[in-house]
Amino acid sequence: MYDIDYSLLFLKKKLKDTPFQVWGLNYHNNKSNLLYNHGNENSLVPPLLTFDNEQLYVIKKQTDKIFIYYFFEGGNQVNVCIFNHALQLSKEEIEYLYYFFSVSQTKGMIQKKETELNNVVDSIRSITSSLDLDEVLEKIVSNALKVIPAADAGFLLLYDQQTKKLLPKAPVGFEQSIYNFKVKVGESITGKVFEDGIGRIFNTKEELYEKMELYNISSENYLHITSAGKIPEAAMCVPIFIEENRIGVMIIHQWYKKKVWVNYDLNLLHGFALQAAIAIQNAQFYNEANKRLLESLELSKQLEERNSQLQKRQEIHESLINISLKNKGFETIISEIDQMIDPPLYFFNMLDNKFYSSDFTQCPISLFEIKVLFSERRRRPLYVEINNISSQSYYLYPIYNGVAFLGCFIIRTTKSFSIYDRITLEQSSSVLTLELVKTQTITEIFYKKIHEQFQGLLNTQDADQLMKQAQELGLNPSAHYVITILEIPNYSELQLLEIEIHQLVLKLKAELVSMEKVIYGFHNKVILLFSTHDLDQFKYIQQKLLIIKKEWENNNGSPFRGGISFAYKGLEKLCTCYDEATKTISFLSTRNKSEVICYKEIGLNRLFLNQSTQEIVQFINEVFLPLRSDNEKNKELEKTLVKYMENNRSAVKTAEQLHIHINTLYQRIKKIEELIQLNLDNNEDTLKLQLACYLRSTYYQT
């Protein structure tokens, strides 16, 4: 039974004889299709609503019918049209339908990603099947449009050393006048991408033309590009690298709006561009070798060697691609690469902080050392020497996806690395990059599904529904629960943050293996739901998390903060647990602290969690600002007031600690009362001062 069939059975049961229709809608390409029609009503295409990321659904009522719009990722909508003036579904049932539909949407997304990966693999085979440069360039562009199916047109621009310009190659969907479009480095979008090596997405024509002007496109080139094709609704441009050298750029256009391009599409095009660069290099090598063959018989040996290298590339590429297509797993790919390279090798997988090797021996370089070596995004391979009992040299070959370091090969070697081994690594790295990106995408989808289930658990009011959702997550209704939220507050790149959050989830799973829990990552947070019948087990959560935090940060992990709720019995208390953990994180955030604490440790500050920092600071300043001036005597007044309140208004103790005579203290207190216009004999005034001193100590402590 298809996933949507469950939704239809549910609707039939609830609506009974009431006619209804289910429509699939895509906001971005304005397409609609009827998924199911129950009853004798004519097919009525529902109007599209503006895509809303903030809402799960919207209800629109008309005189004799009701429309329920569900919003999903990628601009997709599902519309349930009920031919009745009254809404026969409860809020919980409407939300229940959303999760039925979302399963179908998620599976469709996974199938789409697999199709895209197969398109990439087929395209790579196509562009590497020829060694004629012109033919290769034409295949690159035509296959790029298959890899990114929403694209309608595209072309390459390769850098010409003589003219110092980027020249168009192999256009698809453009007039011949496109060949007049020749840009300098840094000019227009294509020149800018070539200059800084950063891919870019433009999802509106307004943004596209604005950036063309910003990057100083010449009037001649503006005329050439606008007259050579239609006005694009979107565009995406990536650089083409051969090792560290940029040789050109690839740009694709949408003539008609089919979808909004996102970073996943950009990464996919980046990965294809890497393969395109290899194909271009292969073709360039081949052309060069043939030319030299005609010039001199002496160069025939070099040609044979070059052809051998090309064959080696092809064999390696085909072998690894076949393994990847058969989904034999990461270990199988590493084992195959190990057989291709003479020296023994290890591979460090950054996504799961794990080393792989064919002989299962321990890697001589630690996880911490790997992260330090590549902390500054070092992209070039390097040699390192390890001196233990004897000196041993290792060759490290890193793999990146954009700015994200995905892992590296670690190869023991006693001699210079052979060209064949280098070729093997180059080909292997591109296949492993695709495999790792695929794994990362599946993980993100899994986390999102768990997050939706968890949020549904928190938002469900119906007891039966709550019980059902708890069973889906494997939760015991009679257990005690604690919710912990861990947050990485400081990050620069979302791509790197996703990897770190996944690593933290894996570490927590490994370290907390004995505890029943639900754990997942979401944006810059890790959510942990602990459950047990033994309350003593909860006593060690904070202690264990502090140990994990120390180990994590010692291994170059980004600092995180954590909030732990009280322990409560029963599923109905999960919202309370989540609220307490969230408030604890908020408390740490407003004070810029990187600690792991329990909700109870907030103490008196719980009363002020809903107050803004600005209001609290204003309250503190109302008391202390009158005591602050350039006058030396006034500088001592603030210190005196704070110390006096700390000592519970004990004049003798305060005078001793300040090393002043008690009469001097009384004079200062009188002066303080005059400046702040409060009376310390008045209980309400005294309470105000005590509160101000307490808040001052928590908000301004170093």
C-alpha positions in Angstrom: 0.0 0.0 0.0 1.4 3.5 -0.9 1.8 6.0 1.9 -0.9 8.3 0.5 -3.4 5.4 0.5 -3.4 5.5 4.3 -4.4 9.2 4.1 -7.2 8.3 1.7 -8.5 5.5 3.9 -8.4 8.0 6.8 -10.3 10.6 4.8 -12.9 8.1 3.6 -13.5 6.9 7.2 -13.9 10.4 8.5 -15.8 12.1 5.7 -18.0 9.0 4.9 -20.2 10.0 2.0 -19.0 13.5 1.7 -17.2 14.0 -1.7 -13.6 15.1 -1.6 -10.6 15.5 -3.9 -6.8 15.3 -3.1 -4.5 17.5 -5.3 -0.7 17.6 -5.5 0.5 21.2 -6.2 3.9 22.7 -6.9 4.0 26.5 -6.1 7.3 27.1 -8.0 6.4 25.6 -11.3 2.6 26.2 -11.0 1.7 22.6 -11.7 -1.3 20.7 -10.3 -2.4 17.1 -10.6 -5.4 15.2 -9.2 -4.2 12.4 -6.9 -7.7 11.1 -5.9 -11.4 12.0 -6.5 -14.0 10.6 -4.1 -17.5 11.2 -5.3 -19.1 12.5 -8.4 -17.9 16.1 -8.3 -16.1 17.6 -11.3 -12.4 18.0 -11.0 -11.8 21.5 -9.6 -8.2 22.7 -9.7 -7.7 24.5 -6.4 -5.9 27.9 -6.5 -2.3 28.0 -5.4 -1.4 29.7 -2.2 1.9 31.6 -1.5 4.4 29.0 -0.1 4.6 29.5 3.7 7.5 28.0 5.6 6.1 29.1 8.9 2.9 27.0 8.8 2.1 23.4 8.3 -1.3 24.0 6.8 -3.9 26.7 5.9 -7.7 26.3 5.7 -9.7 28.3 3.1 -13.5 28.1 3.3 -16.0 28.9 0.5 -19.8 28.7 0.4 -20.0 25.0 -0.4 -16.5 23.7 0.0 -13.4 23.8 2.2 -9.7 23.7 1.0 -7.0 22.5 3.4 -3.5 23.4 2.1 -0.5 21.5 3.4 3.0 23.0 2.8 6.2 20.9 2.3 9.8 21.5 1.5 10.7 22.4 -2.1 7.5 24.3 -2.9 5.3 21.3 -2.8 1.7 21.5 -1.5 -1.0 18.9 -1.0 -4.6 20.2 -1.1 -7.7 18.4 0.3 -10.9 19.8 -1.2 -14.0 18.8 0.9 -17.3 19.5 -0.9 -19.2 20.5 2.2 -19.8 23.8 4.0 -18.8 22.4 7.4 -15.3 21.2 8.4 -15.7 17.6 9.5 -12.1 17.2 10.7 -10.6 18.2 14.1 -7.4 20.1 14.4 -5.6 17.0 15.6 -7.0 15.0 12.6 -5.8 17.8 10.2 -2.3 17.6 11.7 -2.5 13.8 11.6 -3.1 14.0 7.8 -0.1 16.3 7.5 2.2 13.6 8.9 0.7 11.0 6.6 1.3 13.2 3.6 4.8 14.1 4.8 6.0 10.5 4.8 5.1 10.3 1.1 6.8 13.6 0.5 9.9 12.4 2.3 10.1 9.2 0.4 9.6 11.1 -2.8 12.5 13.3 -1.8 14.8 10.3 -1.1 13.9 8.8 -4.5 14.6 12.1 -6.1 18.1 12.3 -4.5 18.8 8.7 -5.6 17.7 9.6 -9.2 19.9 12.7 -9.1 22.9 10.5 -8.0 22.2 8.0 -10.8 22.1 10.9 -13.2 25.4 12.1 -11.9 27.0 8.7 -12.3 25.5 8.3 -15.8 26.7 11.7 -16.8 30.2 11.1 -15.5 30.3 7.9 -17.6 29.2 9.9 -20.6 31.7 12.7 -20.3 34.6 10.4 -19.6 33.8 8.1 -22.5 35.4 10.5 -25.0 38.9 12.0 -25.2 38.1 14.6 -27.9 38.1 18.0 -26.1 35.3 19.6 -28.1 33.1 16.5 -27.8 33.9 16.4 -24.0 32.9 20.0 -23.6 29.6 19.5 -25.4 28.9 16.4 -23.3 29.7 18.3 -20.1 27.0 21.0 -20.7 24.4 18.6 -22.0 24.9 16.3 -19.1 24.9 19.1 -16.6 21.3 19.9 -17.7 20.5 16.2 -16.9 22.1 16.4 -13.5 20.2 19.6 -12.6 16.9 18.8 -14.5 15.3 22.2 -13.7 17.9 23.9 -15.9 17.0 24.8 -19.5 20.3 26.1 -20.9 24.0 26.5 -20.0 27.5 27.0 -21.2 31.1 26.8 -20.1 33.7 29.6 -20.0 37.4 28.5 -20.1 40.2 30.9 -19.2 42.4 31.8 -22.1 46.0 32.7 -21.1 46.7 34.8 -24.2 43.6 37.1 -24.0 43.4 36.9 -20.2 39.6 36.4 -20.6 37.0 33.7 -20.1 35.8 32.4 -23.5 32.4 30.6 -24.0 32.5 26.9 -24.9 29.7 24.4 -25.9 26.6 26.5 -25.3 23.2 24.7 -25.1 20.0 26.8 -25.6 21.8 30.0 -26.8 22.2 31.8 -30.1 25.6 31.8 -31.8 26.1 35.3 -30.6 26.9 33.9 -27.1 30.5 33.4 -28.4 30.9 37.2 -28.3 30.4 37.1 -24.6 34.0 37.3 -23.3 34.5 38.5 -19.8 37.6 39.6 -17.8 38.5 38.0 -14.5 36.1 39.5 -11.9 33.6 40.9 -14.5 30.0 39.9 -14.2 28.8 36.8 -12.4 30.9 34.3 -14.3 34.1 36.4 -14.0 33.5 36.9 -10.2 33.0 33.1 -9.6 36.2 32.4 -11.5 38.0 35.1 -9.5 37.1 33.9 -6.0 36.3 30.3 -6.7 32.9 30.5 -4.9 29.8 29.1 -6.5 26.6 31.2 -6.5 22.8 30.7 -6.8 20.4 33.4 -8.1 16.7 32.5 -7.7 15.2 35.7 -9.2 16.0 37.6 -12.4 16.1 40.8 -10.3 18.9 39.5 -8.2 20.7 38.1 -11.2 20.8 41.5 -13.1 21.6 43.3 -9.9 24.8 41.2 -9.4 25.8 41.5 -13.0 25.8 45.3 -12.6 27.5 45.0 -9.2 30.3 43.0 -10.7 30.8 45.7 -13.4 29.6 43.9 -16.6 30.6 45.9 -19.7 27.8 47.3 -21.9 29.0 45.2 -24.8 28.9 42.0 -22.8 25.5 42.9 -21.3 24.2 43.2 -24.9 25.8 39.9 -26.0 24.4 37.9 -23.0 20.9 39.3 -23.1 20.5 39.0 -26.9 21.9 35.4 -27.0 19.0 33.8 -25.1 15.8 34.3 -23.1 15.6 36.3 -19.9 16.5 33.8 -17.1 14.3 33.4 -14.1 17.2 31.8 -12.2 20.8 30.9 -12.6 23.6 28.9 -10.9 27.3 29.2 -11.5 30.3 27.1 -10.2 34.0 27.2 -10.7 35.9 24.4 -12.5 39.1 23.3 -10.8 41.9 21.0 -11.8 43.6 20.3 -8.5 44.1 23.8 -7.1 44.0 25.6 -10.4 40.8 27.3 -11.7 40.4 26.7 -15.4 36.9 28.1 -16.0 33.3 28.2 -14.8 30.0 26.5 -15.6 26.7 28.4 -15.6 23.2 27.1 -16.1 19.9 29.0 -16.6 16.2 28.5 -15.9 14.2 30.1 -18.7 11.0 29.3 -16.8 10.7 29.0 -13.0 10.5 25.3 -12.2 12.0 25.2 -8.7 14.0 27.2 -6.2 17.6 26.1 -6.3 19.2 25.5 -2.9 22.6 24.6 -1.5 22.1 20.9 -2.3 21.7 21.8 -6.0 24.9 23.9 -5.8 26.8 21.1 -4.1 25.5 18.7 -6.7 26.7 21.0 -9.5 30.0 21.4 -7.7 30.5 17.7 -7.6 29.7 17.3 -11.3 32.1 20.2 -12.1 34.9 18.2 -10.3 34.2 15.3 -12.6 34.0 17.6 -15.6 37.4 19.0 -14.7 38.9 15.5 -14.7 37.2 14.8 -18.1 38.6 18.1 -19.5 42.0 17.3 -18.2 41.9 13.8 -19.6 40.9 15.2 -23.0 43.6 17.9 -22.8 46.2 15.3 -21.9 45.1 13.1 -24.8 45.2 16.0 -27.4 48.6 17.1 -26.1 49.9 13.5 -26.3 48.7 13.1 -29.9 50.2 16.4 -31.0 53.6 15.4 -29.5 53.4 12.0 -31.1 53.4 13.7 -34.5 56.3 16.0 -33.6 58.7 13.4 -32.4 59.1 9.6 -32.0 61.0 10.4 -28.9 57.8 11.5 -27.3 56.0 8.2 -28.1 57.1 6.7 -24.7 55.5 9.7 -23.0 52.3 9.2 -25.0 52.2 5.5 -24.0 52.7 6.4 -20.4 50.0 9.1 -20.6 47.5 6.6 -22.3 48.3 4.1 -19.5 47.4 6.8 -17.0 44.2 7.5 -18.7 43.3 3.9 -18.8 44.2 3.6 -15.2 41.9 6.5 -14.4 39.1 4.9 -16.4 39.5 1.5 -14.7 39.6 3.0 -11.2 36.7 5.2 -11.9 34.5 2.4 -13.4 35.4 0.0 -10.5 34.6 2.4 -7.7 31.4 3.8 -9.4 30.1 0.2 -9.8 30.7 -0.5 -6.1 28.9 2.8 -5.2 25.9 2.0 -7.4 25.5 -1.4 -5.8 25.4 0.2 -2.4 28.0 -2.2 -1.0 28.9 0.2 1.8 31.7 2.5 2.7 34.0 -0.2 4.0 33.9 -2.1 0.7 34.9 1.1 -1.2 37.9 1.6 1.1 38.9 -2.0 0.8 38.8 -1.8 -3.0 40.9 1.4 -3.0 43.4 -0.3 -0.6 43.9 -3.1 -3.2 44.5 -0.5 -5.9 47.3 1.3 -4.0 50.5 -0.4 -3.2 51.3 1.1 0.3 48.8 0.3 3.1 46.3 3.0 3.7 43.8 4.4 6.3 40.8 6.6 5.7 39.5 9.1 8.2 35.8 9.8 7.9 35.1 13.3 9.3 31.3 12.7 9.3 31.5 9.9 12.0 35.0 10.6 13.4 36.0 7.1 12.4 39.1 5.5 10.9 38.8 2.8 8.3 41.6 0.3 7.2 41.7 -3.0 5.6 43.8 -4.7 8.2 42.0 -3.1 11.2 45.2 -1.8 12.8 45.2 1.5 14.7 46.0 4.6 12.8 49.3 6.2 14.0 47.8 9.7 13.6 45.1 10.7 16.2 41.7 12.2 15.5 42.8 15.4 17.2 46.0 15.7 15.1 44.0 15.2 11.9 41.6 18.0 12.8 44.5 20.4 13.8 46.3 19.7 10.5 43.2 20.6 8.4 41.7 23.2 10.8 42.6 26.0 8.4 41.1 24.2 5.4 44.4 23.1 4.0 43.5 21.5 0.6 46.9 20.4 -0.6 48.2 16.9 0.2 51.1 16.8 2.6 53.7 14.5 4.1 54.1 14.1 7.8 56.8 12.2 9.7 56.1 10.3 12.9 59.0 9.5 15.2 58.3 6.8 17.7 60.7 3.8 17.9 61.6 4.4 14.3 60.8 7.2 11.9 57.9 6.6 9.5 56.6 8.9 6.7 52.8 9.3 5.9 51.1 10.9 2.9 47.8 12.7 3.7 45.4 13.4 0.9 42.3 15.5 2.0 38.8 15.5 0.6 36.6 18.6 0.7 33.0 19.4 -0.3 32.9 23.2 -0.7 34.3 24.5 2.6 33.6 21.3 4.5 36.5 18.9 5.2 35.0 15.4 4.8 38.1 13.2 5.5 41.5 12.2 4.2 43.6 9.3 3.1 46.5 8.4 5.3 49.1 6.3 3.5 52.3 4.9 4.8 55.2 5.4 2.4 58.9 5.1 2.3 59.4 6.6 -1.1 57.9 9.3 -3.4 54.3 8.6 -4.3 53.8 7.1 -7.8 51.7 8.8 -10.4 49.4 5.8 -10.5 48.8 6.0 -6.8 48.1 9.7 -7.2 45.6 9.0 -10.0 43.9 6.4 -7.8 43.5 8.9 -5.1 42.1 11.6 -7.4 39.5 9.3 -8.8 38.7 7.8 -5.4 38.3 11.1 -3.7 35.5 12.2 -6.2 33.6 8.9 -5.7 34.0 9.1 -1.9 32.8 12.8 -1.9 29.6 11.7 -3.6 29.2 8.8 -1.2 29.7 11.1 1.8 27.4 13.8 0.6 24.7 11.1 0.0 25.2 9.8 3.6 25.0 13.4 4.9 21.8 14.1 3.1 20.1 10.9 4.3 21.2 11.8 7.9 19.7 15.2 7.6 16.4 13.8 6.4 16.4 11.3 9.3 17.0 14.1 11.9 14.2 16.1 10.3 11.8 13.2 10.6 12.7 12.6 14.3 12.3 16.4 15.0 8.9 16.4 13.4 7.8 13.4 15.5 9.3 14.9 18.7 7.5 18.3 18.0 4.3 16.4 17.3 4.7 14.6 20.7 5.1 18.0 22.5 2.1 19.6 20.7 -0.3 16.7 21.0 -3.2 17.3 23.4 -5.2 14.1 22.7 -4.2 11.3 25.1 -4.7 8.5 22.5 -2.7 10.4 19.9 0.0 11.1 22.5 0.3 7.4 23.3 0.5 6.5 19.6 3.2 9.0 18.9 5.1 7.9 21.9 5.0 4.3 20.7 6.5 5.4 17.3 9.5 6.8 19.2 9.7 3.7 21.5 8.8 5.6 24.7 7.3 4.0 27.8 4.2 6.0 29.0 4.9 5.2 32.7 8.6 6.1 32.7 10.3 9.2 34.1 11.7 11.7 31.6 14.4 14.3 31.4 15.0 16.5 28.4 18.5 18.0 27.7 19.3 20.5 25.0 22.9 21.1 23.9 23.7 24.2 21.8 26.7 25.2 19.8 26.3 29.0 19.9 29.2 30.1 17.7 29.6 28.9 14.1 30.5 30.5 10.8 29.5 27.9 8.1 26.3 26.0 8.2 27.9 23.2 6.2 30.6 22.8 8.9 27.9 23.1 11.7 25.9 20.2 10.3 29.0 18.0 10.4 29.8 19.0 14.0 26.2 18.4 15.2 26.3 14.9 13.6 29.6 14.2 15.3 28.3 15.3 18.6 25.2 13.1 18.3 27.4 10.1 17.5 29.7 10.8 20.5 26.7 11.1 22.8 25.2 7.9 21.5 28.5 6.1 22.2 29.1 7.6 25.6 25.5 7.2 26.9 24.9 3.8 25.4 23.5 2.4 28.7 20.6 4.9 28.9 17.3 4.8 27.1 17.1 7.9 25.0 15.9 9.6 21.8 18.6 11.8 20.3 18.8 13.9 17.2 20.4 17.1 15.8 18.5 20.1 14.7 20.3 23.3 13.3 22.8 24.2 16.0 21.2 22.1 18.8 21.2 18.4 19.9 18.0 17.3 21.6 18.2 14.4 24.1 15.1 12.7 25.7 16.1 10.4 28.5 13.7 7.9 30.0 14.0 5.4 32.9 12.1 3.8 35.8 15.2 4.3 38.0 15.4 7.9 39.1 19.0 7.4 40.4 20.1 7.1 36.8 19.3 10.7 36.2 21.7 11.9 38.9 24.7 11.1 36.6 23.4 12.9 33.5 25.0 16.3 34.2 28.2 14.7 35.4 28.5 12.5 32.3 27.7 15.4 30.0 30.4 17.6 31.6 32.9 14.8 31.0 31.8 14.5 27.3 32.0 18.3 27.0 35.6 18.4 28.2 36.7 15.5 25.9 34.8 17.1 23.0 36.5 20.5 23.4 39.9 19.0 24.1 39.6 17.3 20.7 39.1 20.7 19.0 35.3 20.5 19.0 33.3 23.8 19.1 32.3 24.7 22.6 28.6 24.0 23.5 26.3 24.8 26.4 23.6 22.6 27.8 20.3 22.8 29.7 18.9 19.9 31.7 15.3 19.8 32.9 13.9 18.2 36.1 12.8 14.6 36.0 9.0 14.1 35.6 6.8 11.0 35.3 4.6 10.5 32.3 4.3 11.6 28.7 2.1 14.6 29.6 5.1 16.2 31.4 7.3 16.3 28.3 6.3 19.9 27.5 7.3 20.9 30.9 10.7 19.2 30.5 11.3 20.8 27.1 10.3 24.2 28.5 12.7 23.9 31.4 15.6 22.8 29.2 14.9 25.7 26.8 14.7 28.2 29.6 18.1 27.0 30.9 19.7 27.5 27.5 18.1 31.0 27.4 19.6 31.7 30.8 23.1 30.7 29.7 22.7 32.5 26.4 21.8 35.9 28.0 24.9 35.6 30.2 27.1 34.3 27.4 28.1 31.2 29.4 29.3 27.9 27.9 28.3 25.5 30.7 26.1 22.5 31.3 23.6 23.1 34.1 20.3 21.9 35.5 17.2 24.0 35.5 17.2 24.0 39.3 20.7 25.7 39.3 19.1 28.8 37.8 17.6 29.5 41.2 16.1 32.9 41.8 16.8 33.8 38.2 13.8 31.7 37.1 11.7 34.7 38.0 13.4 36.9 35.4 13.7 34.5 32.5 10.7 36.2 30.7 12.2 39.7 31.3 14.4 41.1 28.6 18.1 41.8 29.3 17.4 45.5 28.5 14.7 45.7 31.2 17.0 44.0 33.8 20.0 46.2 33.0 17.7 49.3 33.2 16.6 48.2 36.7 20.2 47.7 37.8 21.2 51.1 36.4 18.3 52.8 38.2 20.0 51.9 41.5 23.7 52.1 40.6 24.0 55.0 38.1 23.5 57.7 40.7 26.5 56.2 42.6 28.8 56.2 39.5 30.7 59.4 38.8 34.2 60.7 38.3 34.3 61.7 42.0 36.7 59.3 43.8 34.4 59.2 46.9 31.4 58.2 44.8 33.4 55.3 43.3 33.6 53.7 46.8 29.9 54.0 47.3 28.9 51.3 44.9 31.4 48.9 46.3 30.2 49.8 49.9 26.5 49.1 49.0 27.3 45.8 47.3 29.4 44.6 50.3 26.8 45.9 52.8 24.1 43.8 51.1 26.3 40.7 50.8 26.8 40.8 54.6 23.1 41.0 55.2 23.4 44.6 56.3 25.9 43.8 59.1 27.7 47.1 59.7 30.5 45.6 61.8 31.3 42.9 59.2 31.2 45.3 56.3 33.4 47.9 57.9 36.0 45.2 58.7 36.0 43.9 55.1 36.3 47.4 53.7 39.0 48.4 56.3 37.1 51.5 57.3 35.8 52.9 60.6 32.2 52.0 61.3 31.3 55.7 61.5 32.7 56.1 58.0 30.5 53.3 56.9 27.4 55.0 58.4 28.3 58.2 56.6 28.6 56.3 53.3 25.3 54.6 53.8 23.6 57.9 54.5 25.2 59.4 51.4 24.0 56.4 49.4 20.4 56.9 50.6 20.6 60.5 49.5 21.9 59.8 46.0 19.5 56.9 45.2 16.6 58.4 47.1 15.8 55.2 49.0 15.5 54.5 52.7 17.2 51.3 54.1 14.8 51.3 57.0 12.0 50.8 54.5 11.5 47.1 53.8 10.4 47.6 50.2 13.4 49.9 49.5 15.7 47.3 51.1 14.3 44.5 49.0 14.8 46.6 45.8 18.4 47.2 46.7 19.0 43.5 47.6 17.5 42.5 44.2 19.6 45.0 42.3 22.8 43.8 44.0 21.8 40.1 43.2 21.1 40.8 39.5 24.3 42.9 39.3 26.3 39.9 40.4 24.7 37.5 37.9 24.7 39.8 34.9 28.1 41.4 35.3 30.2 38.6 36.8 33.3 37.8 34.8 
